[in-house]
Amino acid sequence: MDIESFRAELETRLIIEKEYVIQELSSINDYQERLELLGKFNEKYKELIKRIANEEGVDLNASYPAENLSYNQIILGKTCRFTTSWLMNYLKK
C-alpha cells in the first residue's frame, strides 16, 4: 500500500471518530477537559495507524524508500494536519 492510499484509508476511518469528537467538544466548556479529549483522540489515531499497517502488512519501523525516515514518521507527517487542524479550531471555541 502506498502512502497516499494509506492516508486516504486513515482519513476515511477517522471521519466517524471526528464526528464523535466534534459532538463531545460542543458539550464541553472546560479547556482542560477539551485537551484531555484531544489526547484520547490522538491515541485512537495512533492505534488506527497501527491497525491499518497490520492489515496491510506495512512495517511501520521500516525505512521509507528514498527517505531517512520510517513509514510511521512519513504517515504521521502526511496525516497530522488532517487530524489536528479541525480539533484545534474546536478547542479555541
Biopython code that builds the backbone (N, CA, C, O; Angstrom):
import numpy as np
from Bio.PDB.StructureBuilder import StructureBuilder

atoms = [
    (1, "MET", "N", (0.857, -1.180, 0.000)),
    (1, "MET", "CA", (0.000, 0.000, 0.000)),
    (1, "MET", "C", (0.900, 1.239, 0.000)),
    (1, "MET", "O", (1.799, 1.360, 0.832)),
    (2, "ASP", "N", (0.652, 2.150, -0.934)),
    (2, "ASP", "CA", (1.454, 3.369, -0.968)),
    (2, "ASP", "C", (0.953, 4.358, 0.094)),
    (2, "ASP", "O", (-0.143, 4.207, 0.633)),
    (3, "ILE", "N", (1.760, 5.348, 0.373)),
    (3, "ILE", "CA", (1.461, 6.290, 1.455)),
    (3, "ILE", "C", (0.164, 7.053, 1.210)),
    (3, "ILE", "O", (-0.608, 7.259, 2.147)),
    (4, "GLU", "N", (-0.092, 7.473, -0.015)),
    (4, "GLU", "CA", (-1.322, 8.227, -0.293)),
    (4, "GLU", "C", (-2.561, 7.364, -0.084)),
    (4, "GLU", "O", (-3.577, 7.855, 0.407)),
    (5, "SER", "N", (-2.493, 6.095, -0.448)),
    (5, "SER", "CA", (-3.610, 5.175, -0.203)),
    (5, "SER", "C", (-3.797, 4.959, 1.293)),
    (5, "SER", "O", (-4.923, 4.900, 1.789)),
    (6, "PHE", "N", (-2.686, 4.843, 2.002)),
    (6, "PHE", "CA", (-2.738, 4.672, 3.457)),
    (6, "PHE", "C", (-3.392, 5.898, 4.089)),
    (6, "PHE", "O", (-4.264, 5.768, 4.948)),
    (7, "ARG", "N", (-2.965, 7.097, 3.658)),
    (7, "ARG", "CA", (-3.515, 8.344, 4.177)),
    (7, "ARG", "C", (-5.025, 8.412, 3.920)),
    (7, "ARG", "O", (-5.795, 8.768, 4.811)),
    (8, "ALA", "N", (-5.439, 8.070, 2.703)),
    (8, "ALA", "CA", (-6.862, 8.107, 2.349)),
    (8, "ALA", "C", (-7.667, 7.148, 3.221)),
    (8, "ALA", "O", (-8.741, 7.500, 3.708)),
    (9, "GLU", "N", (-7.148, 5.936, 3.417)),
    (9, "GLU", "CA", (-7.841, 4.951, 4.268)),
    (9, "GLU", "C", (-7.942, 5.447, 5.702)),
    (9, "GLU", "O", (-8.989, 5.321, 6.336)),
    (10, "LEU", "N", (-6.863, 6.006, 6.205)),
    (10, "LEU", "CA", (-6.855, 6.530, 7.574)),
    (10, "LEU", "C", (-7.872, 7.663, 7.732)),
    (10, "LEU", "O", (-8.635, 7.686, 8.698)),
    (11, "GLU", "N", (-7.881, 8.584, 6.798)),
    (11, "GLU", "CA", (-8.819, 9.705, 6.875)),
    (11, "GLU", "C", (-10.265, 9.232, 6.795)),
    (11, "GLU", "O", (-11.135, 9.758, 7.489)),
    (12, "THR", "N", (-10.518, 8.244, 5.952)),
    (12, "THR", "CA", (-11.877, 7.693, 5.847)),
    (12, "THR", "C", (-12.320, 7.094, 7.175)),
    (12, "THR", "O", (-13.440, 7.330, 7.628)),
    (13, "ARG", "N", (-11.448, 6.330, 7.786)),
    (13, "ARG", "CA", (-11.800, 5.702, 9.063)),
    (13, "ARG", "C", (-11.899, 6.719, 10.201)),
    (13, "ARG", "O", (-12.622, 6.489, 11.170)),
    (14, "LEU", "N", (-11.196, 7.816, 10.096)),
    (14, "LEU", "CA", (-11.237, 8.826, 11.156)),
    (14, "LEU", "C", (-12.475, 9.715, 11.096)),
    (14, "LEU", "O", (-12.771, 10.421, 12.060)),
    (15, "ILE", "N", (-13.195, 9.693, 9.991)),
    (15, "ILE", "CA", (-14.375, 10.549, 9.858)),
    (15, "ILE", "C", (-15.385, 10.273, 10.969)),
    (15, "ILE", "O", (-15.918, 11.213, 11.560)),
    (16, "ILE", "N", (-15.651, 9.028, 11.257)),
    (16, "ILE", "CA", (-16.606, 8.678, 12.321)),
    (16, "ILE", "C", (-16.104, 9.175, 13.661)),
    (16, "ILE", "O", (-16.861, 9.755, 14.439)),
    (17, "GLU", "N", (-14.827, 8.949, 13.931)),
    (17, "GLU", "CA", (-14.237, 9.397, 15.200)),
    (17, "GLU", "C", (-14.269, 10.922, 15.299)),
    (17, "GLU", "O", (-14.519, 11.482, 16.366)),
    (18, "LYS", "N", (-14.014, 11.572, 14.188)),
    (18, "LYS", "CA", (-14.026, 13.032, 14.142)),
    (18, "LYS", "C", (-15.418, 13.563, 14.500)),
    (18, "LYS", "O", (-15.537, 14.513, 15.273)),
    (19, "GLU", "N", (-16.450, 12.964, 13.950)),
    (19, "GLU", "CA", (-17.817, 13.405, 14.241)),
    (19, "GLU", "C", (-18.150, 13.225, 15.727)),
    (19, "GLU", "O", (-18.801, 14.077, 16.331)),
    (20, "TYR", "N", (-17.707, 12.131, 16.295)),
    (20, "TYR", "CA", (-17.916, 11.890, 17.723)),
    (20, "TYR", "C", (-17.229, 12.971, 18.550)),
    (20, "TYR", "O", (-17.825, 13.524, 19.474)),
    (21, "VAL", "N", (-15.975, 13.273, 18.216)),
    (21, "VAL", "CA", (-15.213, 14.261, 18.974)),
    (21, "VAL", "C", (-15.853, 15.644, 18.850)),
    (21, "VAL", "O", (-15.947, 16.373, 19.837)),
    (22, "ILE", "N", (-16.291, 16.006, 17.654)),
    (22, "ILE", "CA", (-16.950, 17.301, 17.462)),
    (22, "ILE", "C", (-18.197, 17.395, 18.335)),
    (22, "ILE", "O", (-18.450, 18.428, 18.954)),
    (23, "GLN", "N", (-18.961, 16.333, 18.381)),
    (23, "GLN", "CA", (-20.169, 16.313, 19.212)),
    (23, "GLN", "C", (-19.804, 16.468, 20.690)),
    (23, "GLN", "O", (-20.449, 17.225, 21.415)),
    (24, "GLU", "N", (-18.781, 15.757, 21.130)),
    (24, "GLU", "CA", (-18.348, 15.848, 22.519)),
    (24, "GLU", "C", (-17.807, 17.239, 22.848)),
    (24, "GLU", "O", (-18.114, 17.793, 23.903)),
    (25, "LEU", "N", (-17.008, 17.798, 21.948)),
    (25, "LEU", "CA", (-16.420, 19.113, 22.198)),
    (25, "LEU", "C", (-17.483, 20.191, 22.347)),
    (25, "LEU", "O", (-17.311, 21.138, 23.114)),
    (26, "SER", "N", (-18.576, 20.046, 21.615)),
    (26, "SER", "CA", (-19.628, 21.062, 21.689)),
    (26, "SER", "C", (-20.303, 21.096, 23.050)),
    (26, "SER", "O", (-20.925, 22.097, 23.406)),
    (27, "SER", "N", (-20.191, 20.022, 23.811)),
    (27, "SER", "CA", (-20.830, 19.980, 25.127)),
    (27, "SER", "C", (-19.843, 20.217, 26.280)),
    (27, "SER", "O", (-20.239, 20.207, 27.445)),
    (28, "ILE", "N", (-18.557, 20.432, 25.954)),
    (28, "ILE", "CA", (-17.535, 20.631, 26.981)),
    (28, "ILE", "C", (-17.101, 22.089, 26.990)),
    (28, "ILE", "O", (-16.681, 22.629, 25.966)),
    (29, "ASN", "N", (-17.205, 22.720, 28.153)),
    (29, "ASN", "CA", (-16.795, 24.112, 28.278)),
    (29, "ASN", "C", (-15.409, 24.257, 28.896)),
    (29, "ASN", "O", (-14.732, 25.258, 28.663)),
    (30, "ASP", "N", (-14.986, 23.287, 29.670)),
    (30, "ASP", "CA", (-13.709, 23.348, 30.365)),
    (30, "ASP", "C", (-12.561, 23.047, 29.395)),
    (30, "ASP", "O", (-12.546, 22.009, 28.733)),
    (31, "TYR", "N", (-11.600, 23.976, 29.326)),
    (31, "TYR", "CA", (-10.480, 23.837, 28.398)),
    (31, "TYR", "C", (-9.656, 22.586, 28.698)),
    (31, "TYR", "O", (-9.214, 21.914, 27.766)),
    (32, "GLN", "N", (-9.442, 22.260, 29.954)),
    (32, "GLN", "CA", (-8.660, 21.077, 30.326)),
    (32, "GLN", "C", (-9.345, 19.797, 29.852)),
    (32, "GLN", "O", (-8.681, 18.879, 29.370)),
    (33, "GLU", "N", (-10.655, 19.732, 29.985)),
    (33, "GLU", "CA", (-11.393, 18.560, 29.510)),
    (33, "GLU", "C", (-11.285, 18.439, 27.992)),
    (33, "GLU", "O", (-11.202, 17.333, 27.456)),
    (34, "ARG", "N", (-11.287, 19.581, 27.300)),
    (34, "ARG", "CA", (-11.133, 19.557, 25.848)),
    (34, "ARG", "C", (-9.755, 19.007, 25.466)),
    (34, "ARG", "O", (-9.632, 18.226, 24.522)),
    (35, "LEU", "N", (-8.735, 19.416, 26.197)),
    (35, "LEU", "CA", (-7.390, 18.901, 25.930)),
    (35, "LEU", "C", (-7.311, 17.399, 26.185)),
    (35, "LEU", "O", (-6.648, 16.676, 25.441)),
    (36, "GLU", "N", (-7.979, 16.932, 27.226)),
    (36, "GLU", "CA", (-7.995, 15.501, 27.522)),
    (36, "GLU", "C", (-8.674, 14.731, 26.396)),
    (36, "GLU", "O", (-8.222, 13.649, 26.020)),
    (37, "LEU", "N", (-9.751, 15.282, 25.860)),
    (37, "LEU", "CA", (-10.442, 14.638, 24.745)),
    (37, "LEU", "C", (-9.532, 14.593, 23.517)),
    (37, "LEU", "O", (-9.514, 13.601, 22.789)),
    (38, "LEU", "N", (-8.784, 15.663, 23.294)),
    (38, "LEU", "CA", (-7.825, 15.692, 22.189)),
    (38, "LEU", "C", (-6.773, 14.605, 22.381)),
    (38, "LEU", "O", (-6.385, 13.945, 21.417)),
    (39, "GLY", "N", (-6.312, 14.414, 23.603)),
    (39, "GLY", "CA", (-5.345, 13.357, 23.903)),
    (39, "GLY", "C", (-5.900, 11.977, 23.611)),
    (39, "GLY", "O", (-5.198, 11.123, 23.070)),
    (40, "LYS", "N", (-7.168, 11.753, 23.970)),
    (40, "LYS", "CA", (-7.803, 10.459, 23.696)),
    (40, "LYS", "C", (-7.917, 10.218, 22.195)),
    (40, "LYS", "O", (-7.684, 9.110, 21.712)),
    (41, "PHE", "N", (-8.281, 11.280, 21.460)),
    (41, "PHE", "CA", (-8.378, 11.155, 20.011)),
    (41, "PHE", "C", (-7.006, 10.828, 19.424)),
    (41, "PHE", "O", (-6.896, 9.988, 18.531)),
    (42, "ASN", "N", (-5.977, 11.480, 19.917)),
    (42, "ASN", "CA", (-4.623, 11.249, 19.429)),
    (42, "ASN", "C", (-4.215, 9.786, 19.621)),
    (42, "ASN", "O", (-3.585, 9.198, 18.743)),
    (43, "GLU", "N", (-4.571, 9.205, 20.758)),
    (43, "GLU", "CA", (-4.256, 7.798, 20.994)),
    (43, "GLU", "C", (-5.015, 6.890, 20.029)),
    (43, "GLU", "O", (-4.454, 5.920, 19.519)),
    (44, "LYS", "N", (-6.283, 7.199, 19.776)),
    (44, "LYS", "CA", (-7.069, 6.407, 18.821)),
    (44, "LYS", "C", (-6.479, 6.525, 17.418)),
    (44, "LYS", "O", (-6.439, 5.552, 16.664)),
    (45, "TYR", "N", (-6.028, 7.713, 17.087)),
    (45, "TYR", "CA", (-5.391, 7.973, 15.799)),
    (45, "TYR", "C", (-4.152, 7.092, 15.629)),
    (45, "TYR", "O", (-3.978, 6.466, 14.583)),
    (46, "LYS", "N", (-3.302, 7.038, 16.637)),
    (46, "LYS", "CA", (-2.097, 6.214, 16.580)),
    (46, "LYS", "C", (-2.432, 4.725, 16.499)),
    (46, "LYS", "O", (-1.788, 3.974, 15.766)),
    (47, "GLU", "N", (-3.437, 4.310, 17.253)),
    (47, "GLU", "CA", (-3.858, 2.906, 17.215)),
    (47, "GLU", "C", (-4.416, 2.539, 15.851)),
    (47, "GLU", "O", (-4.182, 1.436, 15.357)),
    (48, "LEU", "N", (-5.150, 3.456, 15.242)),
    (48, "LEU", "CA", (-5.705, 3.196, 13.914)),
    (48, "LEU", "C", (-4.594, 3.059, 12.874)),
    (48, "LEU", "O", (-4.686, 2.227, 11.972)),
    (49, "ILE", "N", (-3.556, 3.864, 12.997)),
    (49, "ILE", "CA", (-2.404, 3.731, 12.098)),
    (49, "ILE", "C", (-1.809, 2.332, 12.246)),
    (49, "ILE", "O", (-1.506, 1.680, 11.247)),
    (50, "LYS", "N", (-1.643, 1.873, 13.465)),
    (50, "LYS", "CA", (-1.091, 0.536, 13.705)),
    (50, "LYS", "C", (-2.001, -0.545, 13.134)),
    (50, "LYS", "O", (-1.525, -1.512, 12.540)),
    (51, "ARG", "N", (-3.314, -0.382, 13.313)),
    (51, "ARG", "CA", (-4.268, -1.383, 12.830)),
    (51, "ARG", "C", (-4.234, -1.476, 11.298)),
    (51, "ARG", "O", (-4.182, -2.573, 10.742)),
    (52, "ILE", "N", (-4.264, -0.330, 10.627)),
    (52, "ILE", "CA", (-4.223, -0.350, 9.160)),
    (52, "ILE", "C", (-2.899, -0.938, 8.674)),
    (52, "ILE", "O", (-2.878, -1.734, 7.735)),
    (53, "ALA", "N", (-1.802, -0.550, 9.308)),
    (53, "ALA", "CA", (-0.490, -1.088, 8.928)),
    (53, "ALA", "C", (-0.483, -2.603, 9.077)),
    (53, "ALA", "O", (0.027, -3.308, 8.206)),
    (54, "ASN", "N", (-1.037, -3.106, 10.161)),
    (54, "ASN", "CA", (-1.101, -4.547, 10.385)),
    (54, "ASN", "C", (-1.958, -5.220, 9.309)),
    (54, "ASN", "O", (-1.572, -6.256, 8.768)),
    (55, "GLU", "N", (-3.106, -4.642, 9.003)),
    (55, "GLU", "CA", (-3.998, -5.200, 7.976)),
    (55, "GLU", "C", (-3.321, -5.241, 6.606)),
    (55, "GLU", "O", (-3.528, -6.172, 5.828)),
    (56, "GLU", "N", (-2.517, -4.228, 6.325)),
    (56, "GLU", "CA", (-1.890, -4.105, 5.007)),
    (56, "GLU", "C", (-0.478, -4.677, 4.949)),
    (56, "GLU", "O", (0.162, -4.659, 3.897)),
    (57, "GLY", "N", (0.004, -5.183, 6.079)),
    (57, "GLY", "CA", (1.342, -5.761, 6.105)),
    (57, "GLY", "C", (2.452, -4.725, 5.995)),
    (57, "GLY", "O", (3.519, -5.013, 5.452)),
    (58, "VAL", "N", (2.209, -3.522, 6.509)),
    (58, "VAL", "CA", (3.200, -2.451, 6.465)),
    (58, "VAL", "C", (3.980, -2.449, 7.776)),
    (58, "VAL", "O", (3.394, -2.374, 8.855)),
    (59, "ASP", "N", (5.299, -2.531, 7.676)),
    (59, "ASP", "CA", (6.156, -2.445, 8.850)),
    (59, "ASP", "C", (6.416, -0.972, 9.121)),
    (59, "ASP", "O", (7.168, -0.329, 8.389)),
    (60, "LEU", "N", (5.803, -0.434, 10.163)),
    (60, "LEU", "CA", (5.918, 0.989, 10.469)),
    (60, "LEU", "C", (7.332, 1.403, 10.859)),
    (60, "LEU", "O", (7.684, 2.579, 10.765)),
    (61, "ASN", "N", (8.131, 0.457, 11.290)),
    (61, "ASN", "CA", (9.503, 0.769, 11.684)),
    (61, "ASN", "C", (10.490, 0.701, 10.524)),
    (61, "ASN", "O", (11.629, 1.152, 10.647)),
    (62, "ALA", "N", (10.059, 0.142, 9.407)),
    (62, "ALA", "CA", (10.940, 0.022, 8.249)),
    (62, "ALA", "C", (11.214, 1.398, 7.655)),
    (62, "ALA", "O", (10.391, 2.307, 7.753)),
    (63, "SER", "N", (12.371, 1.533, 7.045)),
    (63, "SER", "CA", (12.730, 2.795, 6.399)),
    (63, "SER", "C", (11.897, 2.985, 5.142)),
    (63, "SER", "O", (11.688, 2.060, 4.357)),
    (64, "TYR", "N", (11.435, 4.208, 4.980)),
    (64, "TYR", "CA", (10.690, 4.562, 3.779)),
    (64, "TYR", "C", (11.687, 4.762, 2.644)),
    (64, "TYR", "O", (12.702, 5.432, 2.835)),
    (65, "PRO", "N", (11.422, 4.196, 1.467)),
    (65, "PRO", "CA", (12.373, 4.318, 0.358)),
    (65, "PRO", "C", (12.703, 5.779, 0.029)),
    (65, "PRO", "O", (11.820, 6.636, -0.011)),
    (66, "ALA", "N", (13.969, 6.035, -0.202)),
    (66, "ALA", "CA", (14.486, 7.353, -0.609)),
    (66, "ALA", "C", (14.337, 8.416, 0.482)),
    (66, "ALA", "O", (14.492, 9.604, 0.200)),
    (67, "GLU", "N", (14.047, 8.023, 1.689)),
    (67, "GLU", "CA", (13.932, 8.969, 2.805)),
    (67, "GLU", "C", (14.737, 8.414, 3.977)),
    (67, "GLU", "O", (15.007, 7.215, 4.047)),
    (68, "ASN", "N", (15.106, 9.277, 4.869)),
    (68, "ASN", "CA", (15.808, 8.853, 6.074)),
    (68, "ASN", "C", (14.820, 8.795, 7.240)),
    (68, "ASN", "O", (15.158, 9.121, 8.378)),
    (69, "LEU", "N", (13.592, 8.373, 6.930)),
    (69, "LEU", "CA", (12.507, 8.310, 7.910)),
    (69, "LEU", "C", (11.831, 6.952, 7.840)),
    (69, "LEU", "O", (11.942, 6.244, 6.839)),
    (70, "SER", "N", (11.129, 6.590, 8.910)),
    (70, "SER", "CA", (10.364, 5.339, 8.910)),
    (70, "SER", "C", (8.998, 5.572, 8.267)),
    (70, "SER", "O", (8.565, 6.711, 8.090)),
    (71, "TYR", "N", (8.336, 4.482, 7.926)),
    (71, "TYR", "CA", (6.982, 4.585, 7.399)),
    (71, "TYR", "C", (6.083, 5.323, 8.404)),
    (71, "TYR", "O", (5.257, 6.148, 8.014)),
    (72, "ASN", "N", (6.249, 5.024, 9.680)),
    (72, "ASN", "CA", (5.439, 5.672, 10.708)),
    (72, "ASN", "C", (5.626, 7.190, 10.680)),
    (72, "ASN", "O", (4.648, 7.932, 10.764)),
    (73, "GLN", "N", (6.851, 7.648, 10.566)),
    (73, "GLN", "CA", (7.119, 9.083, 10.521)),
    (73, "GLN", "C", (6.524, 9.723, 9.274)),
    (73, "GLN", "O", (5.981, 10.825, 9.344)),
    (74, "ILE", "N", (6.620, 9.053, 8.149)),
    (74, "ILE", "CA", (6.048, 9.568, 6.907)),
    (74, "ILE", "C", (4.528, 9.657, 7.016)),
    (74, "ILE", "O", (3.929, 10.661, 6.632)),
    (75, "ILE", "N", (3.909, 8.603, 7.542)),
    (75, "ILE", "CA", (2.447, 8.584, 7.683)),
    (75, "ILE", "C", (1.990, 9.682, 8.629)),
    (75, "ILE", "O", (1.032, 10.394, 8.328)),
    (76, "LEU", "N", (2.650, 9.830, 9.756)),
    (76, "LEU", "CA", (2.280, 10.899, 10.686)),
    (76, "LEU", "C", (2.412, 12.271, 10.026)),
    (76, "LEU", "O", (1.553, 13.134, 10.206)),
    (77, "GLY", "N", (3.469, 12.469, 9.279)),
    (77, "GLY", "CA", (3.669, 13.740, 8.594)),
    (77, "GLY", "C", (2.606, 14.027, 7.549)),
    (77, "GLY", "O", (2.190, 15.174, 7.386)),
    (78, "LYS", "N", (2.164, 12.998, 6.841)),
    (78, "LYS", "CA", (1.161, 13.168, 5.791)),
    (78, "LYS", "C", (-0.253, 13.338, 6.343)),
    (78, "LYS", "O", (-1.113, 13.911, 5.675)),
    (79, "THR", "N", (-0.497, 12.847, 7.549)),
    (79, "THR", "CA", (-1.867, 12.853, 8.060)),
    (79, "THR", "C", (-2.096, 13.775, 9.245)),
    (79, "THR", "O", (-3.242, 14.049, 9.601)),
    (80, "CYS", "N", (-1.050, 14.246, 9.845)),
    (80, "CYS", "CA", (-1.184, 15.032, 11.073)),
    (80, "CYS", "C", (-2.037, 16.279, 10.877)),
    (80, "CYS", "O", (-2.876, 16.585, 11.725)),
    (81, "ARG", "N", (-1.842, 17.002, 9.781)),
    (81, "ARG", "CA", (-2.622, 18.222, 9.546)),
    (81, "ARG", "C", (-4.105, 17.927, 9.468)),
    (81, "ARG", "O", (-4.915, 18.688, 9.998)),
    (82, "PHE", "N", (-4.475, 16.834, 8.815)),
    (82, "PHE", "CA", (-5.886, 16.466, 8.706)),
    (82, "PHE", "C", (-6.507, 16.215, 10.073)),
    (82, "PHE", "O", (-7.627, 16.645, 10.348)),
    (83, "THR", "N", (-5.782, 15.531, 10.907)),
    (83, "THR", "CA", (-6.359, 15.088, 12.171)),
    (83, "THR", "C", (-6.377, 16.140, 13.260)),
    (83, "THR", "O", (-7.217, 16.073, 14.157)),
    (84, "THR", "N", (-5.484, 17.103, 13.209)),
    (84, "THR", "CA", (-5.418, 18.047, 14.324)),
    (84, "THR", "C", (-5.933, 19.443, 14.019)),
    (84, "THR", "O", (-6.356, 20.141, 14.940)),
    (85, "SER", "N", (-5.917, 19.879, 12.768)),
    (85, "SER", "CA", (-6.318, 21.255, 12.477)),
    (85, "SER", "C", (-7.763, 21.526, 12.866)),
    (85, "SER", "O", (-8.049, 22.563, 13.464)),
    (86, "TRP", "N", (-8.670, 20.633, 12.546)),
    (86, "TRP", "CA", (-10.072, 20.863, 12.900)),
    (86, "TRP", "C", (-10.277, 20.766, 14.405)),
    (86, "TRP", "O", (-11.135, 21.457, 14.954)),
    (87, "LEU", "N", (-9.494, 19.908, 15.092)),
    (87, "LEU", "CA", (-9.619, 19.812, 16.537)),
    (87, "LEU", "C", (-9.159, 21.095, 17.215)),
    (87, "LEU", "O", (-9.791, 21.557, 18.166)),
    (88, "MET", "N", (-8.070, 21.669, 16.737)),
    (88, "MET", "CA", (-7.571, 22.899, 17.325)),
    (88, "MET", "C", (-8.583, 24.028, 17.157)),
    (88, "MET", "O", (-8.727, 24.869, 18.044)),
    (89, "ASN", "N", (-9.280, 24.049, 16.030)),
    (89, "ASN", "CA", (-10.316, 25.062, 15.827)),
    (89, "ASN", "C", (-11.421, 24.929, 16.869)),
    (89, "ASN", "O", (-11.910, 25.936, 17.381)),
    (90, "TYR", "N", (-11.819, 23.701, 17.187)),
    (90, "TYR", "CA", (-12.860, 23.490, 18.182)),
    (90, "TYR", "C", (-12.378, 23.806, 19.602)),
    (90, "TYR", "O", (-13.157, 24.247, 20.447)),
    (91, "LEU", "N", (-11.102, 23.578, 19.849)),
    (91, "LEU", "CA", (-10.578, 23.905, 21.181)),
    (91, "LEU", "C", (-10.603, 25.400, 21.441)),
    (91, "LEU", "O", (-10.716, 25.826, 22.591)),
    (92, "LYS", "N", (-10.501, 26.188, 20.407)),
    (92, "LYS", "CA", (-10.497, 27.643, 20.537)),
    (92, "LYS", "C", (-11.875, 28.200, 20.846)),
    (92, "LYS", "O", (-11.986, 29.306, 21.377)),
    (93, "LYS", "N", (-12.920, 27.464, 20.528)),
    (93, "LYS", "CA", (-14.294, 27.959, 20.728)),
    (93, "LYS", "C", (-14.635, 28.072, 22.194)),
    (93, "LYS", "O", (-15.747, 28.471, 22.540)),
]
sb = StructureBuilder()
sb.init_structure("model")
sb.init_model(0)
sb.init_chain("A")
sb.init_seg("    ")
for serial, (resi, resn, name, xyz) in enumerate(atoms, 1):
    if name == "N":
        sb.init_residue(resn, " ", resi, " ")
    sb.init_atom(name, np.array(xyz, "f"), 0.0, 1.0, " ", f" {name:<3s}", serial, name[0])
structure = sb.get_structure()
